[in-house]
Amino acid sequence: MMTRVLVIEDDPIIGEMLTLYLTEENFEVQRVESAREGKFSLGTFNPDILLLDLMLPDASGTELCAEFRQLTAIPIIVISMKPSVTVRIQAISNGADDFLVKPFSMQELKVRMDAVLRRTANLRTVPTSLAHSRETSQSGTEAQRGLVLDLERRTIVLDGEHIETTFSEYEIMKLFYQHPNRVFSREELINAVRGIDSFINDRAIDVHVTNLRRKLEKNPKEPQFIKTVWGVGYKFIKQ
């Protein structure tokens, strides 16, 4: 079965180049030119990955990432004319999994697409009934209370509820979870997610941790799971 790519790009030249190249690389491609059409195509085309331009006729800005992230859990790669650090960080913090600045190499785009798709392979191939049986088998156990990782579905389970994260957030949380109480420097966390985020630095790590706290902590300002170790980095406290 061919991997389905939804391209939301209003520039006719770039859009046509993406469509032709990805089709030749054995992807099934649908291209639309507006955010409204893109949201409609999520349901009708059922894509496996989304390529999103941040400047569209009916919407623009990194808030687009947040809007599409609320609608889907598939990987989102932003393609943008804006190379600024601020825009990249905002896009990642709003749910993008990678970021490419125009003009970019088609070969690099494919490598980045393959990288994020590999990390979602288990999630995409687990049948619903089997996934449900895994959740059911955990009922009454530690999955009902506390925080655990579902490694096959690549999700965090908090008090029995699956928490949606970006793939970079999940990789950071997996590292924390596998090494409770160990202090990780920002450099170590950068190395853990390099290759997932095209742009990653100390500030981006802080954004990911802030997002994780917002999703996992009852009071993100007084975190119980992810503690700051001032001057060093972060550590995870297993409850």
ZIWORA-V446553 format. One record per residue. N is the residue number from 1. RES is the residue in three letters. OMEGA is omega in whole degrees, -180 to 180 (none if undefined). Layout:
n | res | omega
N | RES | OMEGA
N | RES | OMEGA
//
This chain:
n | res | omega
1 | MET | -177
2 | MET | 176
3 | THR | -177
4 | ARG | -179
5 | VAL | 173
6 | LEU | 180
7 | VAL | 176
8 | ILE | -172
9 | GLU | -176
10 | ASP | 178
11 | ASP | -173
12 | PRO | -178
13 | ILE | 179
14 | ILE | 180
15 | GLY | 180
16 | GLU | 178
17 | MET | 179
18 | LEU | -178
19 | THR | -179
20 | LEU | -177
21 | TYR | -177
22 | LEU | 176
23 | THR | 178
24 | GLU | 179
25 | GLU | 174
26 | ASN | 169
27 | PHE | 170
28 | GLU | -169
29 | VAL | 167
30 | GLN | 180
31 | ARG | 174
32 | VAL | -171
33 | GLU | -179
34 | SER | 178
35 | ALA | -180
36 | ARG | 178
37 | GLU | 180
38 | GLY | 180
39 | LYS | 177
40 | PHE | -177
41 | SER | 176
42 | LEU | -179
43 | GLY | -175
44 | THR | -177
45 | PHE | 180
46 | ASN | -175
47 | PRO | 175
48 | ASP | -178
49 | ILE | -176
50 | LEU | 171
51 | LEU | -169
52 | LEU | 171
53 | ASP | -177
54 | LEU | 179
55 | MET | -177
56 | LEU | -177
57 | PRO | -175
58 | ASP | 179
59 | ALA | 178
60 | SER | 177
61 | GLY | -178
62 | THR | 176
63 | GLU | 176
64 | LEU | 178
65 | CYS | -179
66 | ALA | -180
67 | GLU | -179
68 | PHE | 178
69 | ARG | 177
70 | GLN | -176
71 | LEU | -174
72 | THR | 177
73 | ALA | -179
74 | ILE | 178
75 | PRO | 177
76 | ILE | 174
77 | ILE | 179
78 | VAL | 172
79 | ILE | -170
80 | SER | 174
81 | MET | -173
82 | LYS | -176
83 | PRO | -171
84 | SER | 179
85 | VAL | -178
86 | THR | -179
87 | VAL | -180
88 | ARG | -180
89 | ILE | 180
90 | GLN | 180
91 | ALA | 180
92 | ILE | -179
93 | SER | 178
94 | ASN | 171
95 | GLY | 177
96 | ALA | -180
97 | ASP | 177
98 | ASP | -172
99 | PHE | 177
100 | LEU | -180
101 | VAL | 175
102 | LYS | -8
103 | PRO | -179
104 | PHE | 179
105 | SER | 177
106 | MET | 179
107 | GLN | 178
108 | GLU | 178
109 | LEU | -179
110 | LYS | 179
111 | VAL | -180
112 | ARG | 176
113 | MET | 179
114 | ASP | -177
115 | ALA | -179
116 | VAL | 178
117 | LEU | 176
118 | ARG | -177
119 | ARG | 178
120 | THR | -174
121 | ALA | -179
122 | ASN | -179
123 | LEU | -176
124 | ARG | -174
125 | THR | 179
126 | VAL | 178
127 | PRO | -178
128 | THR | -178
129 | SER | 179
130 | LEU | 178
131 | ALA | 180
132 | HIS | -179
133 | SER | 178
134 | ARG | 179
135 | GLU | -179
136 | THR | -178
137 | SER | -180
138 | GLN | -177
139 | SER | -179
140 | GLY | 179
141 | THR | -177
142 | GLU | 179
143 | ALA | 180
144 | GLN | 179
145 | ARG | 178
146 | GLY | -174
147 | LEU | 175
148 | VAL | 177
149 | LEU | 170
150 | ASP | -172
151 | LEU | -178
152 | GLU | 180
153 | ARG | 180
154 | ARG | 176
155 | THR | 174
156 | ILE | 179
157 | VAL | -179
158 | LEU | -178
159 | ASP | 176
160 | GLY | -177
161 | GLU | 179
162 | HIS | -178
163 | ILE | -180
164 | GLU | 177
165 | THR | 168
166 | THR | -177
167 | PHE | 177
168 | SER | 177
169 | GLU | -180
170 | TYR | -180
171 | GLU | 178
172 | ILE | -179
173 | MET | 178
174 | LYS | 178
175 | LEU | 177
176 | PHE | -173
177 | TYR | -178
178 | GLN | -179
179 | HIS | -179
180 | PRO | 178
181 | ASN | 177
182 | ARG | 179
183 | VAL | 178
184 | PHE | 174
185 | SER | 177
186 | ARG | 179
187 | GLU | 178
188 | GLU | 179
189 | LEU | 175
190 | ILE | -180
191 | ASN | -178
192 | ALA | -176
193 | VAL | 177
194 | ARG | -174
195 | GLY | 172
196 | ILE | 174
197 | ASP | 175
198 | SER | 178
199 | PHE | -178
200 | ILE | 176
201 | ASN | -177
202 | ASP | -178
203 | ARG | 179
204 | ALA | 177
205 | ILE | 179
206 | ASP | 178
207 | VAL | 179
208 | HIS | -180
209 | VAL | 177
210 | THR | 179
211 | ASN | 178
212 | LEU | 179
213 | ARG | -180
214 | ARG | -178
215 | LYS | -170
216 | LEU | -171
217 | GLU | 174
218 | LYS | 175
219 | ASN | -176
220 | PRO | 180
221 | LYS | 175
222 | GLU | -172
223 | PRO | 177
224 | GLN | -177
225 | PHE | -175
226 | ILE | -176
227 | LYS | 173
228 | THR | 173
229 | VAL | -170
230 | TRP | 178
231 | GLY | -178
232 | VAL | -176
233 | GLY | -175
234 | TYR | 172
235 | LYS | -178
236 | PHE | 178
237 | ILE | -180
238 | LYS | -176
239 | GLN | none
//
